[in-house]
Structure formats: C-alpha cells, structure tokens
Amino acid sequence: MSALHHPQPHAQRFQSSRRRLVLAFWTQLIFFGVELVGALLTNSLALLADAGHMLSDVAALGLSLLALFWTAKPPTLKKTYGYHRLEILVALINGLALWAMAGYIFYEAYGRFFRPPQVSSLPMLIIASLGLVVNIFGVLILYPARQYSINLRSAFLHLLADSLGSVAAMAAAVAILWKGWYWFDPLAGAVIGVMIILGSWRLVWEAADILLEATPKHISLDEVQAALNAHPGVKQIHDLHVWTISSGLHAVSVHVVVGDGHDRDCLTWELEELLKQRFGLEHSTIQTEGPGFHNPKVCAVNHLAEAAGRRGGVV
C-alpha cells in the first residue's frame, strides 16, 4: 500500500500497534498458564491443543513486538533499507510454527481417536469458555492494527485461529458432558489443526512471495510498463522491476531511453510522480539513457553474431 492508504503518521501507528501488542501478549501469556494446567488436569487433547496454540500465540506476539521494535530503527551503512524485512521473517516463522503445532495435534489425535481417554468435561468446558473470552479480547485489540503490516496480521490470525480452537474445545466438552462421546475430544483437536493450517496458509505464502521479491499482487507490471511507455518523453524502457521491501513499502527500478528533445531531469521527476500517484510506488530508481544508448546485452549478442559471420565468410 502507498502512504495514501495510511492516513495516520507512522510514529502514531507504531505507538498504537505497540500498545495493542503488549496488552494482547500479557493476556495471552497469563491465560496460557491457566489453560495448560487445566488441560493436564482434565486430560483433554482439545484443551491441550488450544493451550499449545495459545503458547504459539504468545511466541508470535513476542516476535511481533521484537520485529516492531527493530523495524523502527533507522537504516545503517550495512542495512541500507533498515530492518523492515525482519517483520517478513517473523511472519514466516509464525506461520511455519503454526504448521508444526498442527502436525503435533494430528499425531496426538490419531492415537487418541481409537483409544479415547477419560476427560473431565465440565472443567474443560469452563476453561475453554474462558479461553474464548481471552482470545476474542485479543482479536478485538489487534483488529484495527492488522492492516498496518504482515507482521501484525500474522499475530491477528494467530488469535483468530485460537478463538476458533476454543469453540472446538467447548463443543468437545459439551459432547462429552451430554453424550459421553470421548472420541469427540481428539476429533475437535484435529479440527483445530485443520483450522490452524487454513488460517496460516495465505500468511506463509505471502511472506515467501515477498522474500522472493515477487511483484506485489495489487500492482500489474504490464500496466506500469504501459504507463511509462505512454509518456511522450519515453522512447523505450527495459529492466523494469517492482518488488516489496516490507508491508506498505514497495520499490521500482527501471531503465528509460529518453526521446529526442526531452530533458532527463524533468522526465525523471515526471515519471517518479506518475509512479507515486498512479501506483503508490514512492521508492523509485529510474536510470535515464540517451537515444543512442545500446543495451550491453544486445551489443554482446550482436558482437558474437558478427564474429560468427566473419568466421563463416573466411571458411
């Protein structure tokens, strides 16, 4: 997104996001201890899965706080873009951690489904209900900040998936309490695992896409190329690249062959404004070249072709 999509100043967004993350972190950490003890006392896999997911929430929120702190640091001589990419790495780690958690839940659910153990359903229902309240509280806290970065969105998705996990644990407790269906507990645990994977799939894919420097999904490279070529001062463009540095921070680089009679400095400024206003690309690197410019790659190919032709003539 460009700055036009973020009406709040960066410093204000940073402080607001930090406060929300801190509050969500401590509420999740405190209740994780409560839910873990409850899972061990009730012998419930669904509750244990929900507690494990809540632990991953605590880790995710802690990593998100760390990333938020480091991304606010200024660039250095060795880190010329600063630490913006750290939030992408944190989001990827969070997503992969969720997958690992889901894998463990599936493993436990498979063993328990055929030999379901006894579960204390009433305490399980009470603890799962309290967990749902805590998770909804965290979701409401992070909901307004989720659009600011992929890092905050990953933390939000953690809590949202955990809320659904609490609902599944409550359903298992009710099934055991009313019907004595102890097999419903591992089934609910497996359902939580599926929800975890579905909820984090897009997050992992998006983080990997950014690390591979893919073109942002909301930007069409063909449209950018057409807009640049449509400028009367542009004769030709090549080596066009658009990529994402971090959430809301996109960059573009392009080589532009300037048409006859056009000032290079003015053309560069006009193209920078075009990229900023139309596509939200504020970090642009435009290399202008004169009409007589020869692409080194083309020159090399032509040189080889000429050399081959001369050899053919001699023969």
Secondary structure, 3 states (H helix, E strand, C coil): CCHHHCCCCHHHHHHHHHHHHHHHHHHHHHHHHHHHHHHHHHCCHHHHHHHHHHHHHHHHHHHHHHHHHHHCCCCCCCCCCCCCHHHHHHHHHHHHHHHHHHHHHHHHHHHHHHCCCCCCHHHHHHHHHHHHHHHHHHHHHHHHHCCCCHHHHHHHHHHHHHHHHHHHHHHHHHHHHHHCCCCHHHHHHHHHHHHHHHHHHHHHHHHHHHHCCCCCCCCCHHHHHHHHHHCCCEEEEEEEEEEEEECCEEEEEEEEEECCCCCHHHHHHHHHHHHHHHHCCCEEEEEEECCCCCCHHHHHHHHHHHHHHHHHHHC
